[in-house]
Amino acid sequence: MWLTIHGKVYDVTKYLEDHPGGEEVLLDRAGQDATEDFEDVGHSNDARKQLNKYEKGELPPSERKVVKTSAGGGGGG
């Protein structure tokens, strides 16, 4: 069960049963970009570090999805 987060590819097959949010939320993003879902949940620093052991590589820039961020900026104008 592979997915991408921030342009990196992860094989989370062995983590499915241990995922605190349940395996279904991971399975819903199988083969897709899960960046937005990952960030929306607000994962801890420990969760982010834990991802490292499942990393398989990076997507080429041409295959990466542009993710909207909610970083300040105010917007109006």
C-alpha positions in Angstrom: 0.0 0.0 0.0 1.9 3.0 -1.3 1.0 6.7 -1.2 2.8 10.0 -1.5 3.1 12.9 1.0 5.0 16.1 0.1 6.4 14.5 -3.1 7.9 11.5 -1.3 6.7 7.9 -1.8 5.9 5.7 1.2 5.1 2.0 1.5 2.9 1.9 4.5 1.7 -1.7 4.1 3.3 -2.9 7.3 1.9 0.1 9.2 -1.8 -0.4 8.3 -2.7 -2.3 11.4 -0.9 0.0 13.7 -2.2 3.3 12.3 -4.0 5.1 15.2 -6.6 6.5 12.8 -7.4 3.1 11.4 -6.2 1.4 8.3 -9.2 2.6 6.3 -8.0 6.2 6.1 -4.8 5.0 4.6 -6.5 2.6 2.2 -8.7 5.5 1.0 -5.5 7.2 -0.4 -3.8 4.1 -1.8 -1.7 5.1 -4.8 -2.6 8.7 -4.4 -1.2 11.9 -2.9 -2.2 12.0 0.8 -0.4 15.3 1.6 -3.6 17.3 2.2 -5.1 14.6 4.4 -1.9 14.2 6.4 -1.6 17.9 7.1 -5.3 18.4 7.9 -5.1 15.9 10.7 -2.2 17.8 12.3 0.2 14.9 12.9 2.8 15.1 15.7 6.5 15.5 15.2 6.8 11.8 16.2 4.4 10.8 13.5 6.4 12.8 11.0 9.6 11.1 12.1 8.0 7.7 11.9 7.2 8.2 8.2 11.0 8.1 7.5 11.2 4.3 7.9 8.5 3.8 5.2 10.0 6.2 2.6 10.9 4.6 -0.7 11.9 7.6 -2.8 10.6 10.8 -4.3 8.2 11.5 -7.2 9.8 13.3 -10.1 8.8 17.0 -10.1 6.6 16.5 -13.2 4.4 14.0 -11.3 4.0 16.0 -8.1 0.7 17.5 -7.1 0.7 21.2 -6.1 -0.6 21.4 -2.6 -2.4 24.5 -1.3 -1.1 25.8 2.0 -2.9 27.9 4.5 0.2 30.0 5.3 -0.8 33.5 6.2 -0.6 36.2 3.6 -4.0 37.7 4.1 -5.1 37.4 0.5 -7.3 40.5 -0.1 -6.6 42.7 -2.9 
